[in-house]
Amino acid sequence: MLMNGQLKARQLLLRYAWVIKFPLVLVTTVMVKLRNRSWRSPQDYLKHQQAIYGRKLFTDSSDKFTRVRERIAQLALEAGNARALDVATGAGWQALALKNAGFSQVVGIDVVSARIAFCKQVHRGKGVKFQVMDGSNLKYPDNYFDCSVVSAALHDMPSPVKRQVLAELARVTKSRVIIFEPRTFQNPILGFLYGTIGEWLDESLHFRQFVQEDLGRVLPEQGLEVIYQEPAWHGMMALTVCRPKAD
């Protein structure tokens, strides 16, 4: 009983450790964003990702989205359980959730090499393959994966990069593409208010642009058809399930 209690306590500590770190993360985020505030091109996006996520402060053993990860894995299994891709895997928690849910092969990719190094160390021996790769230029053939997932990453990208990543997901995926991102708004006032707040709290240089560009309109343009959507993480984010559109 004591060991079970200690294990549960450790799991809770890991889940909510981000709350303790949040003030330091916020201060660091604001400082880096002020320094990089003029960076708006796709090339600058990659430099900013390295500047933010190359820091150990932003990659640790806690995950505030644990329950959402499990929900995403459940939805992903509707596509089959052979191959799954996790784009912008970060600390690897979504890729691990997919593997634990029953996928035979799971690949997690990220453009930041420090994050992949972290994943290979922390998730060693857990059956997930981690690779440094740009989501806008996936090195996989068409229809290779049963399901692809992107979590809390599209809003980091300038619009042209975001659209290319979505098009690549539509290309390499057979059945389901699952997107977990901040809500987007058709109402320009709500989009401006939510985007302005997020522009300071989030690491992204493109948060306001993302939430003001209705994702429901962008997805079909990149070859994805929305089949299901639900609110997530206290209603501030959304889970969107898509399927690649037939040619």
Backbone as CSV, one residue per row, in Angstrom:
resi,resn,N_x,N_y,N_z,CA_x,CA_y,CA_z,C_x,C_y,C_z
1,MET,0.826,-1.204,0.000,0.000,0.000,0.000,0.861,1.256,0.000
2,LEU,1.948,1.211,0.784,2.825,2.372,0.870,3.474,2.651,-0.484
3,MET,3.913,1.564,-1.152,4.558,1.746,-2.449,3.575,2.311,-3.474
4,ASN,2.317,1.835,-3.427,1.305,2.363,-4.339,1.045,3.838,-4.072
5,GLY,0.995,4.189,-2.759,0.783,5.586,-2.392,1.930,6.466,-2.828
6,GLN,3.148,5.967,-2.703,4.322,6.731,-3.127,4.329,6.913,-4.640
7,LEU,3.913,5.857,-5.362,3.867,5.937,-6.819,2.841,6.965,-7.274
8,LYS,1.665,6.953,-6.653,0.628,7.920,-7.014,1.081,9.345,-6.706
9,ALA,1.748,9.518,-5.567,2.241,10.845,-5.187,3.271,11.339,-6.206
10,ARG,4.136,10.434,-6.646,5.146,10.808,-7.638,4.494,11.176,-8.969
11,GLN,3.472,10.410,-9.370,2.769,10.702,-10.612,2.083,12.065,-10.556
12,LEU,1.479,12.392,-9.399,0.836,13.697,-9.239,1.862,14.815,-9.285
13,LEU,3.022,14.583,-8.655,4.076,15.598,-8.651,4.553,15.875,-10.067
14,LEU,4.754,14.805,-10.854,5.199,14.975,-12.226,4.152,15.684,-13.068
15,ARG,2.863,15.364,-12.808,1.796,15.958,-13.606,1.675,17.446,-13.358
16,TYR,1.887,17.879,-12.103,1.647,19.280,-11.764,2.926,20.063,-11.484
17,ALA,4.070,19.488,-11.804,5.333,20.207,-11.596,5.391,21.474,-12.431
18,TRP,4.674,21.482,-13.561,4.694,22.660,-14.434,4.118,23.890,-13.743
19,VAL,3.200,23.669,-12.764,2.610,24.797,-12.040,3.682,25.530,-11.239
20,ILE,4.574,24.756,-10.621,5.645,25.337,-9.823,6.618,26.115,-10.711
21,LYS,6.877,25.579,-11.892,7.832,26.205,-12.803,7.242,27.365,-13.594
22,PHE,5.921,27.487,-13.611,5.279,28.422,-14.524,5.795,29.863,-14.413
23,PRO,5.982,30.433,-13.217,6.474,31.819,-13.160,7.818,32.010,-13.859
24,LEU,8.740,31.077,-13.652,10.049,31.184,-14.295,9.930,30.991,-15.802
25,VAL,9.084,30.049,-16.221,8.862,29.822,-17.649,8.276,31.078,-18.289
26,LEU,7.305,31.708,-17.621,6.665,32.903,-18.163,7.659,34.044,-18.321
27,VAL,8.474,34.291,-17.303,9.467,35.373,-17.373,10.455,35.110,-18.500
28,THR,10.935,33.878,-18.588,11.881,33.533,-19.647,11.245,33.673,-21.020
29,THR,9.981,33.244,-21.132,9.257,33.354,-22.396,9.168,34.801,-22.858
30,VAL,8.763,35.677,-21.964,8.611,37.091,-22.315,9.953,37.685,-22.734
31,MET,11.014,37.343,-22.019,12.335,37.881,-22.342,12.797,37.423,-23.725
32,VAL,12.631,36.132,-24.009,13.062,35.611,-25.316,12.208,36.203,-26.433
33,LYS,10.901,36.325,-26.198,10.012,36.856,-27.235,10.279,38.334,-27.498
34,LEU,10.608,39.092,-26.466,10.961,40.493,-26.680,12.219,40.608,-27.530
35,ARG,13.170,39.731,-27.291,14.409,39.762,-28.063,14.171,39.337,-29.512
36,ASN,13.213,38.417,-29.705,12.978,37.854,-31.040,11.704,38.387,-31.689
37,ARG,11.160,39.490,-31.178,9.833,39.927,-31.610,9.755,40.303,-33.090
38,SER,10.880,40.589,-33.705,10.867,40.936,-35.134,11.019,39.714,-36.035
39,TRP,11.158,38.525,-35.431,11.361,37.303,-36.210,10.016,36.803,-36.707
40,ARG,9.749,36.893,-37.998,8.441,36.528,-38.531,8.505,35.575,-39.722
41,SER,9.672,35.391,-40.323,9.771,34.551,-41.506,9.846,33.076,-41.111
42,PRO,9.605,32.156,-42.055,9.749,30.729,-41.752,11.134,30.364,-41.225
43,GLN,12.179,31.005,-41.744,13.523,30.732,-41.257,13.686,31.198,-39.818
44,ASP,13.112,32.361,-39.502,13.168,32.869,-38.132,12.410,31.959,-37.179
45,TYR,11.330,31.352,-37.655,10.550,30.427,-36.830,11.437,29.298,-36.307
46,LEU,12.265,28.742,-37.166,13.142,27.651,-36.748,14.158,28.134,-35.715
47,LYS,14.680,29.334,-35.906,15.630,29.884,-34.932,14.958,30.120,-33.592
48,HIS,13.718,30.608,-33.617,13.003,30.855,-32.367,12.703,29.543,-31.653
49,GLN,12.322,28.511,-32.404,12.077,27.202,-31.790,13.320,26.704,-31.062
50,GLN,14.470,26.854,-31.687,15.720,26.450,-31.045,16.007,27.295,-29.809
51,ALA,15.736,28.610,-29.911,16.012,29.510,-28.793,15.144,29.195,-27.581
52,ILE,13.901,28.793,-27.835,12.979,28.467,-26.740,13.193,27.041,-26.255
53,TYR,13.012,26.089,-27.145,12.942,24.684,-26.738,14.300,24.014,-26.641
54,GLY,15.352,24.733,-26.976,16.678,24.229,-26.693,17.066,24.386,-25.236
55,ARG,16.249,25.098,-24.473,16.492,25.322,-23.039,15.887,24.187,-22.222
56,LYS,16.629,23.687,-21.258,16.124,22.600,-20.409,14.883,23.015,-19.642
57,LEU,14.739,24.281,-19.360,13.580,24.784,-18.630,12.272,24.412,-19.317
58,PHE,12.280,24.324,-20.648,11.057,24.087,-21.408,10.853,22.611,-21.762
59,THR,11.768,21.757,-21.347,11.637,20.330,-21.623,11.986,19.568,-20.351
60,ASP,10.945,19.055,-19.667,11.219,18.346,-18.430,10.312,17.128,-18.311
61,SER,10.222,16.576,-17.115,9.500,15.326,-16.903,8.059,15.524,-16.463
62,SER,7.503,16.702,-16.655,6.099,16.938,-16.297,5.286,17.183,-17.555
63,ASP,3.986,16.887,-17.481,3.126,17.067,-18.644,1.726,17.457,-18.192
64,LYS,1.328,18.694,-18.471,0.023,19.170,-18.037,-1.120,18.627,-18.881
65,PHE,-0.802,17.960,-19.977,-1.838,17.465,-20.890,-2.053,15.953,-20.796
66,THR,-1.707,15.346,-19.676,-1.746,13.887,-19.563,-3.087,13.291,-19.968
67,ARG,-4.164,13.814,-19.457,-5.481,13.257,-19.765,-5.860,13.469,-21.226
68,VAL,-5.463,14.609,-21.773,-5.732,14.855,-23.192,-4.941,13.882,-24.058
69,ARG,-3.702,13.590,-23.656,-2.890,12.626,-24.408,-3.625,11.281,-24.506
70,GLU,-4.192,10.840,-23.396,-4.900,9.560,-23.380,-6.132,9.610,-24.283
71,ARG,-6.845,10.732,-24.270,-8.014,10.876,-25.132,-7.607,10.849,-26.606
72,ILE,-6.523,11.526,-26.946,-6.023,11.526,-28.317,-5.676,10.101,-28.750
73,ALA,-5.032,9.353,-27.868,-4.660,7.975,-28.193,-5.895,7.120,-28.450
74,GLN,-6.958,7.334,-27.675,-8.198,6.594,-27.896,-8.776,6.902,-29.269
75,LEU,-8.819,8.177,-29.614,-9.341,8.572,-30.923,-8.457,8.042,-32.053
76,ALA,-7.161,8.005,-31.819,-6.230,7.537,-32.843,-6.439,6.064,-33.158
77,LEU,-6.794,5.266,-32.169,-6.971,3.831,-32.375,-8.122,3.520,-33.325
78,GLU,-9.017,4.469,-33.532,-10.099,4.262,-34.493,-9.564,4.109,-35.909
79,ALA,-8.310,4.510,-36.116,-7.683,4.413,-37.436,-6.989,3.073,-37.641
80,GLY,-6.946,2.224,-36.613,-6.133,1.014,-36.648,-4.978,1.173,-35.692
81,ASN,-4.203,0.128,-35.494,-3.135,0.200,-34.488,-1.763,-0.198,-35.025
82,ALA,-1.547,0.016,-36.315,-0.258,-0.368,-36.895,0.788,0.732,-36.722
83,ARG,0.626,1.857,-37.440,1.643,2.908,-37.413,1.040,4.245,-37.033
84,ALA,1.735,4.979,-36.158,1.293,6.317,-35.756,2.485,7.272,-35.779
85,LEU,2.210,8.509,-36.163,3.233,9.563,-36.212,2.838,10.696,-35.289
86,ASP,3.787,11.142,-34.475,3.574,12.303,-33.608,4.504,13.417,-34.070
87,VAL,3.930,14.441,-34.692,4.700,15.562,-35.235,4.903,16.618,-34.152
88,ALA,6.112,17.191,-34.093,6.475,18.150,-33.041,6.274,17.500,-31.686
89,THR,6.927,16.374,-31.495,6.694,15.522,-30.327,7.104,16.174,-29.011
90,GLY,7.995,17.176,-29.042,8.376,17.855,-27.807,9.086,16.922,-26.854
91,ALA,8.524,16.757,-25.668,9.109,15.871,-24.667,8.678,14.418,-24.844
92,GLY,7.896,14.139,-25.896,7.589,12.760,-26.243,6.399,12.133,-25.563
93,TRP,5.650,12.916,-24.785,4.570,12.305,-24.002,3.417,11.813,-24.864
94,GLN,3.108,12.528,-25.956,2.032,12.046,-26.814,2.450,10.786,-27.563
95,ALA,3.679,10.732,-28.023,4.168,9.531,-28.695,4.115,8.333,-27.754
96,LEU,4.491,8.540,-26.509,4.445,7.453,-25.525,3.014,7.011,-25.257
97,ALA,2.080,7.963,-25.203,0.670,7.617,-24.989,0.134,6.779,-26.146
98,LEU,0.555,7.090,-27.358,0.143,6.300,-28.518,0.683,4.882,-28.431
99,LYS,1.926,4.748,-28.041,2.520,3.417,-27.894,1.812,2.627,-26.802
100,ASN,1.561,3.255,-25.668,0.900,2.576,-24.552,-0.532,2.170,-24.897
101,ALA,-1.145,2.900,-25.836,-2.519,2.590,-26.243,-2.593,1.357,-27.134
102,GLY,-1.450,0.954,-27.703,-1.463,-0.275,-28.478,-0.940,-0.195,-29.895
103,PHE,-0.411,0.961,-30.330,0.143,1.037,-31.679,1.429,0.210,-31.768
104,SER,1.555,-0.524,-32.844,2.736,-1.374,-33.030,3.991,-0.548,-33.290
105,GLN,3.854,0.494,-34.106,4.991,1.349,-34.441,4.607,2.805,-34.237
106,VAL,5.381,3.517,-33.438,5.152,4.938,-33.188,6.449,5.692,-33.466
107,VAL,6.334,6.760,-34.238,7.471,7.622,-34.540,7.155,9.019,-34.017
108,GLY,8.080,9.592,-33.262,7.951,10.970,-32.797,9.038,11.815,-33.434
109,ILE,8.647,12.922,-34.069,9.640,13.783,-34.714,9.557,15.197,-34.149
110,ASP,10.679,15.900,-34.218,10.720,17.301,-33.796,11.871,17.973,-34.516
111,VAL,11.703,19.254,-34.788,12.732,20.005,-35.499,13.848,20.455,-34.554
112,VAL,13.603,20.407,-33.232,14.593,20.833,-32.240,15.366,19.607,-31.752
113,SER,16.643,19.548,-32.066,17.452,18.365,-31.744,17.552,18.112,-30.248
114,ALA,17.549,19.181,-29.436,17.646,19.009,-27.985,16.437,18.255,-27.433
115,ARG,15.272,18.447,-28.039,14.072,17.760,-27.576,14.116,16.281,-27.947
116,ILE,14.628,15.975,-29.113,14.763,14.566,-29.501,15.793,13.867,-28.609
117,ALA,16.876,14.561,-28.277,17.871,13.987,-27.372,17.243,13.676,-26.022
118,PHE,16.392,14.586,-25.533,15.683,14.370,-24.269,14.799,13.131,-24.376
119,CYS,14.037,13.023,-25.461,13.125,11.887,-25.641,13.881,10.565,-25.668
120,LYS,14.984,10.529,-26.376,15.757,9.293,-26.481,16.321,8.866,-25.134
121,GLN,16.604,9.836,-24.285,17.132,9.507,-22.958,16.027,9.091,-21.998
122,VAL,14.954,9.884,-21.937,13.901,9.649,-20.950,13.019,8.462,-21.322
123,HIS,12.773,8.260,-22.625,11.870,7.203,-23.075,12.619,6.026,-23.700
124,ARG,13.865,5.862,-23.312,14.662,4.755,-23.846,14.017,3.414,-23.490
125,GLY,13.958,2.518,-24.483,13.449,1.182,-24.239,11.935,1.065,-24.193
126,LYS,11.210,2.131,-24.550,9.745,2.111,-24.473,9.074,1.882,-25.825
127,GLY,9.870,1.605,-26.847,9.319,1.188,-28.124,8.925,2.296,-29.062
128,VAL,9.352,3.533,-28.785,9.050,4.670,-29.665,10.329,5.097,-30.373
129,LYS,10.219,5.353,-31.673,11.358,5.836,-32.443,11.290,7.349,-32.526
130,PHE,12.343,8.024,-32.101,12.391,9.481,-32.131,13.428,9.946,-33.152
131,GLN,13.050,10.943,-33.959,13.919,11.446,-35.006,13.841,12.963,-35.102
132,VAL,14.969,13.593,-35.445,14.962,15.008,-35.795,14.448,15.117,-37.234
133,MET,13.335,15.822,-37.408,12.748,15.964,-38.733,11.813,17.165,-38.731
134,ASP,11.751,17.849,-39.863,10.876,19.000,-40.049,9.503,18.509,-40.506
135,GLY,8.465,18.878,-39.772,7.114,18.446,-40.101,6.614,18.964,-41.429
136,SER,7.240,19.993,-41.962,6.823,20.525,-43.260,7.497,19.805,-44.424
137,ASN,8.351,18.838,-44.095,9.055,18.065,-45.133,9.281,16.649,-44.609
138,LEU,8.201,15.890,-44.509,8.261,14.556,-43.918,8.922,13.557,-44.867
139,LYS,9.843,12.764,-44.321,10.593,11.799,-45.125,9.903,10.433,-45.122
140,TYR,8.616,10.434,-45.427,7.844,9.194,-45.470,7.000,9.159,-46.738
141,PRO,6.716,7.952,-47.246,5.887,7.846,-48.458,4.429,8.169,-48.176
142,ASP,3.658,8.338,-49.223,2.231,8.619,-49.099,1.524,7.485,-48.349
143,ASN,0.553,7.863,-47.519,-0.308,6.896,-46.818,0.471,5.895,-45.969
144,TYR,1.559,6.329,-45.393,2.418,5.416,-44.625,1.856,5.134,-43.229
145,PHE,1.270,6.145,-42.600,0.783,6.003,-41.230,-0.736,5.831,-41.191
146,ASP,-1.204,5.009,-40.250,-2.647,4.910,-40.020,-3.180,6.210,-39.442
147,CYS,-2.413,6.780,-38.520,-2.846,8.002,-37.839,-1.646,8.913,-37.602
148,SER,-1.873,10.219,-37.725,-0.857,11.215,-37.393,-1.447,12.213,-36.404
149,VAL,-0.612,12.699,-35.514,-1.037,13.606,-34.452,-0.106,14.809,-34.422
150,VAL,-0.672,15.985,-34.203,0.139,17.168,-33.903,-0.513,17.862,-32.714
151,SER,0.285,18.103,-31.665,-0.250,18.623,-30.401,0.460,19.908,-29.992
152,ALA,-0.314,20.981,-29.848,0.189,22.247,-29.313,1.466,22.693,-30.024
153,ALA,1.450,22.619,-31.351,2.630,23.001,-32.131,2.293,23.868,-33.332
154,LEU,1.131,23.649,-33.955,0.779,24.438,-35.129,0.736,25.927,-34.824
155,HIS,0.322,26.288,-33.610,0.212,27.703,-33.263,1.575,28.369,-33.091
156,ASP,2.645,27.554,-33.051,3.995,28.111,-33.004,4.478,28.557,-34.380
157,MET,3.786,28.124,-35.420,4.300,28.263,-36.782,3.699,29.455,-37.508
158,PRO,4.495,30.129,-38.344,3.900,31.116,-39.259,2.951,30.396,-40.206
159,SER,1.956,31.112,-40.715,0.890,30.483,-41.485,1.390,29.628,-42.653
160,PRO,2.368,30.067,-43.453,2.824,29.212,-44.566,3.397,27.874,-44.097
161,VAL,4.122,27.882,-42.983,4.685,26.643,-42.446,3.567,25.751,-41.924
162,LYS,2.627,26.336,-41.206,1.486,25.576,-40.692,0.744,24.864,-41.814
163,ARG,0.494,25.573,-42.883,-0.234,24.991,-44.019,0.561,23.864,-44.673
164,GLN,1.865,24.019,-44.767,2.684,22.961,-45.358,2.707,21.722,-44.464
165,VAL,2.773,21.918,-43.157,2.732,20.781,-42.225,1.415,20.027,-42.366
166,LEU,0.302,20.749,-42.440,-1.006,20.108,-42.593,-1.085,19.335,-43.908
167,ALA,-0.547,19.909,-44.974,-0.547,19.224,-46.260,0.296,17.953,-46.209
168,GLU,1.401,18.004,-45.499,2.249,16.820,-45.350,1.550,15.746,-44.516
169,LEU,0.833,16.149,-43.467,0.075,15.179,-42.673,-0.992,14.500,-43.522
170,ALA,-1.668,15.283,-44.351,-2.682,14.701,-45.242,-2.038,13.715,-46.219
171,ARG,-0.823,13.989,-46.631,-0.142,13.125,-47.614,0.279,11.785,-47.020
172,VAL,0.871,11.807,-45.822,1.474,10.574,-45.277,0.492,9.731,-44.480
173,THR,-0.749,10.207,-44.282,-1.695,9.538,-43.394,-2.819,8.867,-44.175
174,LYS,-3.133,7.642,-43.786,-4.194,6.885,-44.459,-5.578,7.216,-43.938
175,SER,-5.719,7.346,-42.599,-7.063,7.353,-42.039,-7.403,8.572,-41.179
176,ARG,-6.590,8.892,-40.168,-6.945,9.939,-39.228,-5.777,10.877,-38.962
177,VAL,-6.074,12.160,-38.941,-5.146,13.185,-38.467,-5.812,13.874,-37.291
178,ILE,-5.159,13.875,-36.148,-5.730,14.452,-34.930,-4.912,15.668,-34.528
179,ILE,-5.598,16.771,-34.320,-4.962,18.056,-34.037,-5.428,18.551,-32.677
180,PHE,-4.485,18.886,-31.814,-4.778,19.427,-30.489,-4.097,20.787,-30.379
181,GLU,-4.905,21.847,-30.457,-4.358,23.194,-30.519,-5.273,24.185,-29.793
182,PRO,-4.793,25.401,-29.528,-5.677,26.445,-28.996,-6.881,26.657,-29.911
183,ARG,-7.981,27.070,-29.336,-9.185,27.344,-30.113,-8.915,28.445,-31.135
184,THR,-9.571,28.331,-32.268,-9.548,29.425,-33.238,-10.962,29.996,-33.351
185,PHE,-11.065,31.210,-33.857,-12.338,31.935,-33.786,-12.732,32.509,-35.133
186,GLN,-14.012,32.346,-35.480,-14.571,33.052,-36.624,-14.870,34.507,-36.249
187,ASN,-15.210,34.721,-34.971,-15.490,36.062,-34.481,-14.173,36.828,-34.308
188,PRO,-13.940,37.898,-35.041,-12.649,38.589,-34.980,-12.363,39.235,-33.623
189,ILE,-13.403,39.658,-32.918,-13.192,40.288,-31.609,-12.695,39.259,-30.593
190,LEU,-13.373,38.096,-30.535,-12.940,37.038,-29.630,-11.534,36.557,-29.993
191,GLY,-11.282,36.424,-31.287,-9.966,36.004,-31.722,-8.883,36.991,-31.313
192,PHE,-9.186,38.273,-31.415,-8.205,39.300,-31.028,-7.936,39.256,-29.522
193,LEU,-9.002,39.148,-28.720,-8.834,39.138,-27.261,-8.054,37.911,-26.797
194,TYR,-8.475,36.733,-27.260,-7.793,35.498,-26.877,-6.360,35.503,-27.396
195,GLY,-6.190,35.979,-28.618,-4.865,36.005,-29.214,-3.916,36.961,-28.517
196,THR,-4.430,38.117,-28.069,-3.578,39.097,-27.392,-3.072,38.554,-26.065
197,ILE,-3.959,37.894,-25.311,-3.540,37.290,-24.039,-2.518,36.187,-24.284
198,GLY,-2.834,35.304,-25.236,-1.936,34.201,-25.532,-0.610,34.638,-26.100
199,GLU,-0.602,35.778,-26.767,0.630,36.290,-27.373,1.706,36.530,-26.313
200,TRP,1.286,36.829,-25.065,2.239,37.052,-23.988,2.467,35.813,-23.138
201,LEU,1.442,34.990,-22.950,1.586,33.829,-22.081,2.236,32.640,-22.775
202,ASP,2.064,32.545,-24.086,2.560,31.397,-24.836,3.930,31.696,-25.440
203,GLU,4.681,30.621,-25.699,6.020,30.780,-26.262,5.996,31.230,-27.722
204,SER,4.874,31.053,-28.402,4.786,31.298,-29.837,4.876,32.784,-30.191
205,LEU,5.519,33.062,-31.320,5.513,34.404,-31.892,4.314,34.619,-32.804
206,HIS,3.507,33.561,-33.005,2.421,33.599,-33.990,1.073,33.212,-33.379
207,PHE,0.950,33.296,-32.064,-0.264,32.829,-31.392,-1.499,33.597,-31.865
208,ARG,-1.402,34.925,-31.891,-2.568,35.727,-32.279,-2.985,35.422,-33.718
209,GLN,-2.027,35.308,-34.602,-2.320,34.980,-35.997,-3.029,33.634,-36.082
210,PHE,-2.579,32.658,-35.295,-3.167,31.320,-35.345,-4.633,31.334,-34.928
211,VAL,-4.943,31.956,-33.779,-6.316,31.876,-33.272,-7.281,32.734,-34.083
212,GLN,-6.760,33.692,-34.834,-7.628,34.524,-35.659,-7.864,33.928,-37.045
213,GLU,-7.130,32.899,-37.396,-7.292,32.243,-38.692,-8.072,30.947,-38.471
214,ASP,-9.350,30.957,-38.769,-10.247,29.844,-38.491,-9.693,28.539,-39.061
215,LEU,-9.357,27.602,-38.164,-8.747,26.350,-38.591,-9.700,25.529,-39.465
216,GLY,-11.004,25.667,-39.203,-11.987,24.935,-39.991,-11.966,25.294,-41.467
217,ARG,-11.495,26.477,-41.785,-11.381,26.891,-43.186,-10.032,26.487,-43.784
218,VAL,-9.010,26.443,-42.943,-7.665,26.130,-43.426,-7.527,24.652,-43.769
219,LEU,-8.103,23.783,-42.955,-7.895,22.337,-43.108,-8.306,21.803,-44.480
220,PRO,-9.514,22.125,-44.992,-9.883,21.602,-46.322,-8.950,22.063,-47.437
221,GLU,-8.401,23.259,-47.285,-7.476,23.770,-48.291,-6.192,22.950,-48.362
222,GLN,-5.882,22.263,-47.262,-4.654,21.458,-47.200,-4.938,19.963,-47.318
223,GLY,-6.147,19.616,-47.729,-6.457,18.220,-47.997,-6.999,17.435,-46.832
224,LEU,-7.553,18.128,-45.822,-8.083,17.447,-44.644,-9.552,17.804,-44.431
225,GLU,-10.344,16.792,-44.160,-11.775,16.960,-43.916,-12.070,16.743,-42.432
226,VAL,-12.689,17.710,-41.779,-13.016,17.596,-40.354,-14.208,16.662,-40.183
227,ILE,-14.039,15.655,-39.311,-15.135,14.730,-39.041,-15.632,14.797,-37.599
228,TYR,-14.829,15.411,-36.714,-15.245,15.471,-35.306,-14.409,16.523,-34.589
229,GLN,-15.038,17.207,-33.652,-14.311,18.197,-32.850,-14.906,18.258,-31.450
230,GLU,-14.051,18.471,-30.457,-14.523,18.612,-29.079,-13.616,19.582,-28.333
231,PRO,-14.161,20.293,-27.340,-13.317,21.177,-26.528,-12.371,20.357,-25.655
232,ALA,-11.251,20.956,-25.291,-10.259,20.254,-24.484,-9.544,21.228,-23.563
233,TRP,-8.968,20.673,-22.530,-8.150,21.404,-21.552,-8.837,22.702,-21.097
234,HIS,-9.917,22.494,-20.305,-10.662,23.598,-19.701,-11.318,24.514,-20.737
235,GLY,-11.551,23.982,-21.937,-12.219,24.755,-22.979,-11.344,25.753,-23.693
236,MET,-10.058,25.829,-23.328,-9.163,26.789,-23.972,-8.562,26.251,-25.258
237,MET,-8.662,24.928,-25.434,-8.100,24.296,-26.610,-9.150,23.398,-27.250
238,ALA,-8.815,22.817,-28.375,-9.781,21.976,-29.085,-9.074,20.765,-29.669
239,LEU,-9.805,19.636,-29.674,-9.363,18.425,-30.350,-10.125,18.321,-31.663
240,THR,-9.414,18.216,-32.752,-10.033,18.131,-34.075,-9.569,16.856,-34.763
241,VAL,-10.532,16.020,-35.152,-10.232,14.769,-35.838,-10.555,14.951,-37.319
242,CYS,-9.594,14.652,-38.176,-9.758,14.826,-39.625,-9.456,13.525,-40.353
243,ARG,-9.858,13.478,-41.601,-9.420,12.400,-42.483,-8.923,13.039,-43.780
244,PRO,-7.922,12.431,-44.385,-7.440,12.958,-45.669,-8.548,12.894,-46.712
245,LYS,-8.678,13.968,-47.462,-9.704,14.018,-48.497,-9.288,13.133,-49.674
246,ALA,-10.268,12.433,-50.244,-9.988,11.596,-51.405,-9.643,12.479,-52.592
247,ASP,-8.692,11.999,-53.400,-8.278,12.758,-54.589,-9.401,12.840,-55.614
